[in-house]
């Protein structure tokens, strides 16, 4: 921790004074932090705002809620305002009703005395407050945990199958000599140039004929093998010395044992990179689950987010709250495992 802090606070200036390059570096880093994390922070803060606060223009960063007060004779709390003009200027009143540009208010200590004022004479009394009901309503109105289970199941199973299939294909293309190996590798790389939208219809017909329509497995199986994963793992496995495999074969080790005991452990950095990329892709996938799944109980979190947006009205508070909950798992995965992305890709390309 001390070495990290010394690295972050290192400067080119002497005697405690900052060099102009230090100012430029700090300004650049600050701008980068605001550019990357500013929208995320705004999203999290906005998820605690009320609908009226979200519609406010110009928008405010912090969530504000209007003060309310219990007044005798009224079953619901009344909103508190400050009178800005007239005989009651500076006093706090509670609004009982509003019609157009006129409002009816009462003093909290004199609820029977009804006073009529113009709305431009009233200023809302507000305070910083977080509306947690945006999150609690998700569990009351929607089967959130069902959507979470579907997304988690698809992500975990698809990632495991992808790692197994891609690593086996990469092992064959990197360590076995057979006729047509180079054309097969070129064909796999060529598929990277085919857009996903081109194969949507054939994939849909294939999944339907296999009886996997409206099934979680119909979302998992079509992405069991990816050309990117095969190429990434193949490039890493090429760097593993063939002498290690020859020594294992001399010790009567089977090909499966060589693959499981030697190739996979030595390819752990590249597999970790592919696992992180697969988790992020599968968790955020929207188009293919939307095509394959039709029943509400099998929807993923990404499809459930789409249900908050209607043709004429969008439930922004719940939409923002569920977006934050959807981002949390993938953000945690990236936060704790992101170092493997840089090290794995660097070692894959560098070797």
matplotlib code that plots the C-alpha trace (Angstrom):
import matplotlib.pyplot as plt

x = [0.0, 2.9, 4.5, 1.2, 0.7, 4.2, 3.7, 0.4, 1.9, 5.2, 6.0, 8.7, 8.9, 11.3, 11.0, 7.3, 6.5, 4.6, 6.1, 3.9, 3.8, 2.4, -0.5, -1.1, -1.0, -3.4, -5.8, -5.7, -6.3, -9.1, -10.8, -10.5, -12.1, -15.0, -15.5, -15.6, -17.3, -19.3, -22.3, -22.2, -22.4, -25.1, -27.1, -26.8, -27.8, -30.7, -32.0, -32.9, -34.9, -38.6, -40.4, -40.9, -37.2, -36.3, -38.5, -37.0, -35.2, -32.4, -31.6, -29.9, -27.2, -28.4, -31.9, -34.2, -37.6, -40.2, -40.8, -44.2, -46.1, -48.9, -51.9, -54.9, -58.0, -56.0, -55.3, -52.2, -49.2, -49.2, -46.4, -44.7, -44.0, -42.5, -44.5, -42.3, -44.7, -47.6, -48.6, -47.5, -44.0, -41.4, -44.0, -44.2, -47.6, -49.0, -50.7, -54.1, -55.0, -53.8, -55.8, -53.9, -52.1, -54.0, -53.3, -55.1, -52.8, -53.2, -50.9, -49.9, -51.0, -54.3, -55.7, -59.2, -58.0, -57.9, -55.8, -55.7, -52.5, -50.9, -48.5, -45.7, -45.9, -44.9, -41.5, -41.2, -39.2, -36.9, -34.1, -31.7, -33.4, -33.0, -36.2, -35.6, -39.0, -37.7, -35.8, -38.4, -41.1, -39.0, -39.4, -43.1, -44.2, -41.7, -40.2, -36.7, -35.0, -36.4, -34.9, -31.6, -31.6, -32.2, -29.4, -27.0, -27.8, -27.3, -24.1, -22.5, -23.5, -22.6, -19.3, -18.3, -19.4, -17.6, -14.4, -14.5, -15.3, -12.9, -10.0, -10.4, -10.5, -7.5, -5.6, -6.2, -5.3, -2.1, -0.6, -1.8, -0.4, -3.1, -4.0, -6.1, -5.2, -4.3, -7.5, -9.6, -7.9, -8.3, -12.0, -12.5, -10.8, -12.9, -16.1, -15.1, -16.1, -19.7, -22.1, -24.3, -27.4, -26.7, -26.9, -29.9, -32.5, -30.6, -29.9, -33.6, -34.7, -32.1, -33.1, -36.8, -36.2, -34.2, -37.1, -35.1, -37.4, -38.4, -35.8, -32.7, -30.7, -31.8, -29.9, -26.9, -26.0, -25.7, -22.9, -21.0, -18.1, -16.7, -14.0, -12.5, -12.1, -10.6, -8.1, -7.2, -6.5, -4.8, -2.3, -1.5, -1.2, 1.3, 3.7, 3.6, 6.7, 6.0, 8.6, 6.4, 3.7, 6.2, 7.5, 3.9, 3.2, 6.4, 5.0, 1.9, -0.4, -3.5, -4.4, -7.3, -4.9, -2.4, -5.1, -6.6, -3.4, -1.0, -2.6, -5.4, -3.2, -0.5, -3.2, -4.9, -4.1, -5.7, -8.7, -9.2, -9.4, -11.8, -14.0, -14.2, -15.1, -17.7, -19.3, -19.6, -21.0, -23.5, -24.7, -25.3, -26.7, -30.2, -31.0, -30.7, -32.6, -35.3, -35.7, -35.6, -37.5, -41.3, -42.5, -42.2, -40.9, -37.9, -36.8, -33.4, -32.6, -31.9, -35.3, -37.0, -35.4, -37.1, -40.5, -40.3, -40.4, -43.9, -45.2, -46.6, -44.9, -41.7, -41.3, -38.0, -37.5, -37.9, -35.9, -32.9, -33.1, -33.1, -30.4, -28.2, -29.0, -28.2, -24.9, -23.7, -22.8, -20.8, -19.2, -18.0, -16.6, -14.8, -13.5, -11.9, -10.7, -9.9, -6.1, -6.3, -7.5, -4.4, -1.9, -3.6, -3.9, -0.4, 1.1, -1.0, 0.0, 3.6, 4.5]
y = [0.0, 2.4, 1.7, 2.3, 5.6, 6.7, 5.9, 7.9, 10.9, 11.0, 14.3, 15.8, 19.0, 19.5, 20.8, 19.9, 22.1, 20.7, 20.8, 21.9, 18.4, 17.2, 19.7, 18.4, 14.8, 15.4, 17.4, 14.6, 11.9, 13.9, 14.4, 10.7, 9.7, 12.1, 10.9, 7.2, 7.3, 10.5, 8.8, 5.8, 8.1, 10.1, 6.9, 5.7, 9.0, 9.4, 6.0, 7.5, 10.4, 10.9, 11.1, 14.9, 15.3, 13.3, 15.5, 18.7, 21.0, 22.0, 18.7, 18.6, 16.2, 15.3, 13.8, 16.2, 15.5, 18.0, 18.4, 17.2, 17.8, 16.1, 18.5, 17.8, 17.0, 15.6, 11.9, 12.3, 14.5, 17.8, 19.4, 22.4, 25.7, 29.0, 32.1, 34.6, 37.5, 39.2, 39.3, 35.8, 36.3, 34.1, 31.7, 28.0, 26.8, 23.4, 23.1, 21.4, 21.7, 23.3, 24.3, 26.0, 29.1, 29.1, 27.1, 26.6, 26.5, 26.4, 27.1, 23.9, 25.4, 26.7, 24.0, 25.5, 28.8, 28.2, 30.7, 31.1, 32.2, 32.3, 29.5, 31.9, 33.1, 29.7, 28.1, 24.4, 23.5, 20.7, 18.6, 16.0, 12.6, 9.2, 7.5, 3.9, 2.9, 2.8, -0.4, -1.9, -1.7, -3.9, -6.8, -6.1, -5.7, -8.0, -11.4, -9.9, -12.9, -15.1, -12.8, -12.8, -16.6, -16.8, -14.4, -16.1, -19.5, -18.5, -16.6, -19.4, -22.3, -20.6, -19.5, -23.0, -24.6, -21.9, -22.4, -26.1, -26.2, -23.3, -24.7, -28.1, -26.6, -24.4, -27.4, -29.3, -26.4, -25.6, -28.9, -31.4, -31.7, -32.7, -32.0, -28.9, -27.3, -24.0, -23.7, -24.6, -21.8, -19.3, -20.3, -19.7, -16.3, -15.4, -15.9, -12.9, -10.7, -12.0, -9.7, -11.4, -10.1, -12.1, -15.4, -14.6, -16.1, -19.4, -19.7, -19.1, -21.8, -24.2, -23.6, -24.0, -27.3, -28.6, -27.9, -25.3, -22.3, -20.5, -22.4, -21.2, -23.8, -22.2, -19.1, -21.0, -23.5, -21.2, -19.4, -22.5, -21.8, -18.4, -17.8, -15.1, -17.5, -20.2, -17.8, -16.2, -19.6, -21.0, -18.1, -18.7, -22.5, -22.2, -20.8, -23.9, -26.0, -29.3, -31.0, -30.9, -32.8, -35.3, -36.0, -36.6, -39.0, -40.9, -41.3, -43.0, -40.0, -39.9, -37.0, -36.0, -36.1, -33.9, -31.5, -31.4, -31.6, -29.6, -27.5, -25.9, -25.0, -23.4, -21.5, -20.1, -16.4, -16.7, -18.7, -16.1, -13.4, -15.3, -16.1, -12.4, -11.4, -14.3, -13.3, -9.6, -10.6, -13.2, -11.0, -8.0, -9.9, -8.6, -9.4, -13.1, -13.8, -11.4, -13.5, -17.0, -16.3, -15.6, -16.4, -13.8, -16.3, -17.1, -13.5, -12.3, -9.0, -7.3, -8.2, -7.3, -3.8, -3.4, -4.0, -0.7, 1.2, 1.5, 3.0, 6.2, 6.2, 5.0, 4.2, 6.0, 5.6, 1.8, 1.6, 3.4, 1.3, -2.0, -0.8, -0.2, -3.7, -5.2, -3.4, -4.4, -8.1, -7.4, -4.4, -6.6, -9.2, -6.6, -4.8, -7.9, -9.6, -6.8, -7.2, -10.6, -8.9, -6.7, -9.4, -12.2, -10.2, -8.8, -12.3, -13.7, -11.1, -10.7, -14.3]
z = [0.0, 0.8, -2.5, -4.3, -2.5, -3.3, -7.0, -7.1, -5.4, -7.3, -8.9, -11.1, -9.1, -6.3, -2.7, -2.7, -5.7, -8.7, -12.2, -15.0, -16.3, -12.9, -13.3, -16.9, -15.7, -12.8, -15.1, -17.7, -15.1, -13.4, -16.8, -17.5, -14.2, -14.7, -18.2, -17.3, -13.9, -14.1, -16.0, -13.7, -10.6, -12.1, -12.9, -9.3, -7.8, -10.2, -9.3, -5.9, -7.3, -7.5, -10.8, -10.4, -9.7, -12.8, -14.9, -13.5, -15.8, -15.4, -13.6, -10.2, -9.2, -5.7, -5.2, -3.4, -1.8, -0.7, 3.0, 4.3, 7.5, 9.3, 9.6, 11.8, 9.7, 6.7, 6.4, 4.2, 4.8, 3.1, 1.1, 2.8, 1.0, 1.9, 1.1, -0.8, -1.2, 0.6, 4.2, 4.9, 3.4, 5.1, 6.7, 6.1, 4.9, 3.9, 0.5, 0.5, -3.1, -6.4, -9.5, -12.3, -11.0, -7.7, -4.6, -1.3, 1.8, 5.6, 8.5, 10.3, 13.6, 12.2, 9.8, 9.7, 8.2, 4.4, 2.5, -1.3, -2.9, -6.4, -7.1, -8.0, -4.3, -3.1, -3.0, -2.2, 1.0, -0.1, 1.5, 0.2, 0.4, -1.2, -2.5, -1.6, -2.8, -6.3, -5.3, -3.0, -5.7, -7.9, -5.5, -5.0, -8.6, -10.5, -10.0, -9.8, -8.3, -11.1, -13.7, -11.7, -11.6, -15.4, -16.2, -13.7, -15.1, -18.7, -17.9, -15.9, -18.1, -21.3, -20.0, -18.8, -22.1, -24.1, -22.2, -22.6, -26.3, -27.2, -25.2, -26.8, -30.3, -29.6, -28.2, -31.4, -33.7, -31.7, -30.8, -33.4, -36.9, -39.4, -43.0, -43.4, -40.0, -41.5, -43.7, -40.7, -38.6, -41.5, -41.8, -38.0, -38.2, -41.3, -39.4, -37.3, -40.3, -40.4, -38.4, -35.9, -37.5, -40.6, -38.7, -36.5, -38.8, -39.5, -35.7, -34.9, -37.4, -36.0, -32.4, -33.3, -35.1, -32.1, -29.8, -27.8, -28.5, -25.3, -23.4, -21.5, -23.3, -26.6, -25.4, -24.2, -26.9, -30.0, -28.4, -27.2, -29.5, -30.5, -33.1, -30.9, -28.0, -30.2, -31.7, -28.4, -26.7, -29.7, -29.8, -26.1, -26.4, -29.2, -26.7, -24.5, -25.3, -27.2, -25.1, -22.1, -24.0, -25.4, -21.9, -20.7, -23.6, -22.7, -19.2, -20.7, -20.2, -22.3, -24.5, -22.2, -19.2, -21.0, -21.9, -18.4, -16.3, -18.4, -21.1, -19.0, -16.0, -18.2, -20.2, -17.1, -17.9, -21.4, -20.0, -17.3, -20.0, -22.1, -19.0, -18.1, -21.7, -21.9, -18.6, -19.7, -23.1, -21.8, -18.9, -21.2, -24.1, -25.1, -28.8, -28.8, -25.6, -26.8, -29.9, -28.3, -25.0, -25.0, -21.5, -18.8, -16.2, -18.5, -19.2, -18.3, -16.5, -19.8, -21.2, -17.9, -18.2, -21.6, -20.0, -18.1, -21.3, -22.7, -25.9, -24.2, -20.8, -19.3, -15.6, -15.2, -11.4, -11.5, -14.8, -13.3, -10.1, -11.9, -14.2, -11.2, -9.8, -13.2, -13.4, -9.9, -10.6, -13.8, -12.2, -9.3, -11.7, -13.7, -10.5, -9.0, -12.2, -14.5, -13.9, -15.6, -18.8, -19.2, -18.1, -20.1, -23.4, -23.0, -22.5, -25.3, -27.8, -26.6, -26.8]

ax = plt.figure().add_subplot(projection="3d")
ax.plot(x, y, z, "-o")
ax.set_aspect("equal")
plt.show()
